[in-house]
């Protein structure tokens, strides 16, 4: 899956001091450092999948953090000092759960 994320300059995974010189650089380590410093793994979003459980027939949600942490790359693709934004391209994958029902990623 690929997501283009946009942030107010300095508030995203690029971090404080983000500049055009960072374009093309990975944010993986920066993201981890910011999450550690803020003591939150949800500062840049919460990733989960929803589906109908085949056994219970109830809507079920599964948190994807552990799959996400072990399987993502994120790269800075745009920085604008004048417009005060940063953009990253976030790529990751995860296994779908065994069900014949539709599954929604949020």
C-alpha positions in Angstrom: 0.0 0.0 0.0 1.2 3.5 -0.7 0.0 6.7 1.0 1.1 10.2 0.4 1.0 12.0 3.7 1.0 15.7 4.3 1.9 17.6 7.4 2.5 21.1 8.7 6.2 21.7 8.2 8.1 20.3 11.2 5.1 18.4 12.6 5.4 15.3 10.5 8.0 12.4 10.3 10.6 14.7 8.7 10.8 16.4 12.1 12.0 19.8 13.2 14.4 21.5 10.8 12.9 19.7 7.8 14.1 21.4 4.6 14.3 20.8 0.8 17.7 19.2 1.5 15.8 16.3 3.1 13.9 15.4 -0.1 14.6 11.8 -1.0 15.7 10.9 2.5 14.1 8.2 4.6 12.1 9.2 7.7 12.1 5.7 9.3 14.6 6.5 12.0 13.3 10.0 12.5 9.7 8.7 12.9 10.9 6.2 15.6 12.8 8.9 17.4 9.9 11.3 17.5 7.5 8.5 18.6 10.0 7.6 21.4 10.4 11.2 22.5 6.7 11.8 22.6 6.0 8.3 24.1 3.4 7.6 21.5 3.2 5.1 18.7 0.0 6.8 17.4 1.4 10.3 16.8 1.5 9.7 13.1 -1.7 7.6 12.8 -3.3 4.4 13.8 -3.4 1.6 11.3 -6.1 -1.1 11.5 -8.2 -3.3 9.3 -11.9 -4.1 9.8 -13.8 -7.2 8.6 -16.6 -9.5 9.6 -15.3 -12.4 11.7 -16.3 -15.6 9.9 -16.9 -17.5 13.2 -18.8 -14.9 15.2 -20.3 -12.9 12.2 -19.4 -9.8 14.1 -17.5 -6.8 12.8 -13.9 -7.2 14.0 -11.0 -4.8 13.9 -7.3 -5.8 14.1 -4.6 -3.3 15.0 -1.8 -3.4 12.5 1.0 -1.6 14.4 3.3 -4.6 14.7 3.0 -5.5 11.0 3.4 -1.9 10.1 6.5 -1.4 12.3 8.3 -4.3 10.7 7.4 -3.6 7.1 7.4 0.1 6.0 9.5 2.6 4.2 8.8 6.3 4.2 10.5 8.9 2.1 10.3 12.7 2.0 9.0 13.8 -1.4 8.2 17.5 -1.0 9.0 20.4 1.4 7.8 24.0 1.1 9.1 26.6 3.5 6.7 29.3 2.0 3.6 27.1 2.2 4.8 25.4 5.4 4.2 21.8 4.5 6.0 18.5 4.1 5.0 15.4 2.3 6.1 11.9 2.6 5.5 8.7 0.6 4.7 5.9 3.0 4.9 2.3 1.6 3.9 -0.7 3.6 2.2 -4.1 3.3 0.2 -6.3 5.6 -1.5 -9.7 5.3 -5.3 -9.8 4.9 -7.2 -12.0 7.3 -8.7 -15.2 6.1 -12.3 -14.3 5.4 -14.6 -14.1 2.4 -16.0 -10.8 3.6 -14.7 -7.4 2.5 -11.9 -5.9 4.5 -11.4 -2.2 5.0 -8.1 -0.5 5.9 -8.3 2.6 7.9 
